[in-house]
Structure formats: C-alpha cells, structure tokens
Amino acid sequence: LTRKQLINRKEGQFRKMDSADKQMRMKKVQKR
C-alpha cells in the first residue's frame, strides 16, 4: 500500500463512523 492509499483508507473509516454516528442521531431525534 502507498501512503496515499493508507490515508484514503483511514478517511474512509472515519466517514463510515461519521455516517453511522449521524444515523444514530437521526434515530434518537425520531424517537423524541
């Protein structure tokens, strides 16, 4: 893997976590 690929992979993981976090927030908002 090149350094660029590693960075892209890390960013991809962060985006997945971020999108999952947003979904959790949406669910919490819907519950209210």
TORKOL-4160 file (C-alpha; in steps of 0.2 Angstrom, whole numbers, padded with zeros to 4 digits, m for minus):
32
<pt num="1" X="0000" Y="0000" Z="0000"/>
<pt num="2" X="0006" Y="0018" Z="m0004"/>
<pt num="3" X="0005" Y="0031" Z="0009"/>
<pt num="4" X="m0009" Y="0039" Z="m0001"/>
<pt num="5" X="m0019" Y="0023" Z="0000"/>
<pt num="6" X="m0017" Y="0022" Z="0019"/>
<pt num="7" X="m0023" Y="0040" Z="0021"/>
<pt num="8" X="m0038" Y="0036" Z="0010"/>
<pt num="9" X="m0042" Y="0020" Z="0019"/>
<pt num="10" X="m0042" Y="0030" Z="0036"/>
<pt num="11" X="m0053" Y="0044" Z="0029"/>
<pt num="12" X="m0065" Y="0030" Z="0023"/>
<pt num="13" X="m0066" Y="0023" Z="0040"/>
<pt num="14" X="m0069" Y="0040" Z="0048"/>
<pt num="15" X="m0083" Y="0043" Z="0035"/>
<pt num="16" X="m0091" Y="0026" Z="0039"/>
<pt num="17" X="m0090" Y="0030" Z="0058"/>
<pt num="18" X="m0097" Y="0048" Z="0055"/>
<pt num="19" X="m0111" Y="0042" Z="0044"/>
<pt num="20" X="m0116" Y="0029" Z="0057"/>
<pt num="21" X="m0115" Y="0042" Z="0070"/>
<pt num="22" X="m0127" Y="0053" Z="0060"/>
<pt num="23" X="m0139" Y="0039" Z="0058"/>
<pt num="24" X="m0139" Y="0036" Z="0077"/>
<pt num="25" X="m0143" Y="0054" Z="0080"/>
<pt num="26" X="m0157" Y="0053" Z="0067"/>
<pt num="27" X="m0164" Y="0038" Z="0076"/>
<pt num="28" X="m0163" Y="0047" Z="0093"/>
<pt num="29" X="m0172" Y="0063" Z="0085"/>
<pt num="30" X="m0185" Y="0052" Z="0078"/>
<pt num="31" X="m0188" Y="0044" Z="0095"/>
<pt num="32" X="m0192" Y="0060" Z="0103"/>
